[in-house]
Amino acid sequence: ITISEALFNIAEANSVNITEMISSEMTGEDLEGVPCLALRLTAKIQGELTHLIDFITQLNNDLATGVVNSVDIAIPEGAGRQNSLAEIKVVVYTHRGS
């Protein structure tokens, strides 16, 4: 399963919509002395505030080799919690063989 498939599956499970997803090139990094490739991803998600929080929590828990680095949530004035927006930044690591 690809990272984008995982994000869309988690979004569907939490009743939110991914409205944009951007990823960078994979870069080489050392993670605690282990050579890895890192994929940085930014996604914009829309939905009810509690569902956004559930999505972010599940994403962080389900990505065994990834981490949610930052979350920015916007709650539009007068719209209630139904149309909240979140921008998340995620890094997913994979082992880089020799």
C-alpha positions as CSV (number, residue, x, y, z in Angstrom):
1,I,0.0,0.0,0.0
2,T,1.3,3.4,-0.9
3,I,1.4,6.4,1.5
4,S,-1.3,8.2,-0.5
5,E,-3.5,5.1,-0.4
6,A,-3.0,4.9,3.4
7,L,-4.0,8.6,3.8
8,F,-7.1,8.2,1.7
9,N,-8.1,5.1,3.5
10,I,-7.7,6.8,6.9
11,A,-9.5,9.9,5.6
12,E,-12.5,7.7,4.5
13,A,-12.5,5.8,7.9
14,N,-12.7,9.2,9.7
15,S,-15.2,10.9,7.4
16,V,-12.9,13.7,6.2
17,N,-11.9,14.8,2.7
18,I,-8.3,15.3,1.5
19,T,-8.5,18.3,-0.8
20,E,-4.8,18.6,-1.7
21,M,-1.7,16.4,-1.3
22,I,1.9,17.4,-2.2
23,S,5.0,15.4,-1.8
24,S,8.7,16.1,-2.3
25,E,11.4,14.0,-3.8
26,M,12.7,11.3,-1.5
27,T,15.9,12.4,0.3
28,G,18.6,10.5,2.1
29,E,18.7,10.9,5.8
30,D,20.2,9.2,8.8
31,L,17.7,8.4,11.5
32,E,19.4,7.5,14.7
33,G,22.4,6.3,12.7
34,V,20.3,4.2,10.3
35,P,20.5,5.2,6.6
36,C,17.0,6.0,5.4
37,L,15.0,7.6,2.6
38,A,12.5,10.3,3.8
39,L,9.4,11.3,1.9
40,R,7.9,14.6,3.0
41,L,4.2,15.1,2.4
42,T,1.9,18.0,3.0
43,A,-1.9,17.4,2.9
44,K,-4.9,19.6,3.3
45,I,-8.0,18.0,4.9
46,Q,-11.5,19.3,5.4
47,G,-14.2,18.0,7.7
48,E,-15.8,18.2,11.1
49,L,-13.3,19.3,13.8
50,T,-13.6,16.1,15.8
51,H,-13.2,14.0,12.7
52,L,-10.0,15.9,11.7
53,I,-8.5,15.2,15.1
54,D,-9.4,11.5,14.9
55,F,-7.8,11.4,11.4
56,I,-4.6,13.0,12.6
57,T,-4.5,10.7,15.6
58,Q,-5.1,7.6,13.5
59,L,-2.5,8.7,10.9
60,N,0.1,9.2,13.6
61,N,-0.7,5.8,15.1
62,D,-0.9,3.8,11.8
63,L,2.2,5.1,10.2
64,A,4.8,2.8,11.7
65,T,7.6,4.4,9.8
66,G,6.3,7.9,9.7
67,V,5.5,10.8,11.9
68,V,3.1,13.8,11.8
69,N,5.5,16.8,12.1
70,S,3.0,19.6,12.3
71,V,-0.7,20.3,12.2
72,D,-2.4,23.6,11.5
73,I,-6.2,23.7,12.0
74,A,-8.5,26.5,10.9
75,I,-12.0,26.8,12.1
76,P,-13.9,29.3,9.9
77,E,-15.9,31.9,11.8
78,G,-19.6,31.3,11.7
79,A,-19.3,27.9,10.0
80,G,-19.3,25.9,13.2
81,R,-17.1,22.9,13.3
82,Q,-18.4,21.3,10.1
83,N,-16.1,23.0,7.7
84,S,-12.8,23.0,9.6
85,L,-9.6,22.7,7.6
86,A,-6.3,21.2,8.6
87,E,-2.9,21.2,7.0
88,I,-0.6,18.4,8.1
89,K,3.1,17.8,7.4
90,V,4.2,14.2,7.5
91,V,7.5,12.4,7.0
92,V,7.6,8.8,6.1
93,Y,10.9,6.9,6.4
94,T,12.1,3.7,4.6
95,H,15.4,1.9,5.1
96,R,18.0,2.7,2.5
97,G,20.1,-0.4,1.7
98,S,23.8,-0.2,1.0
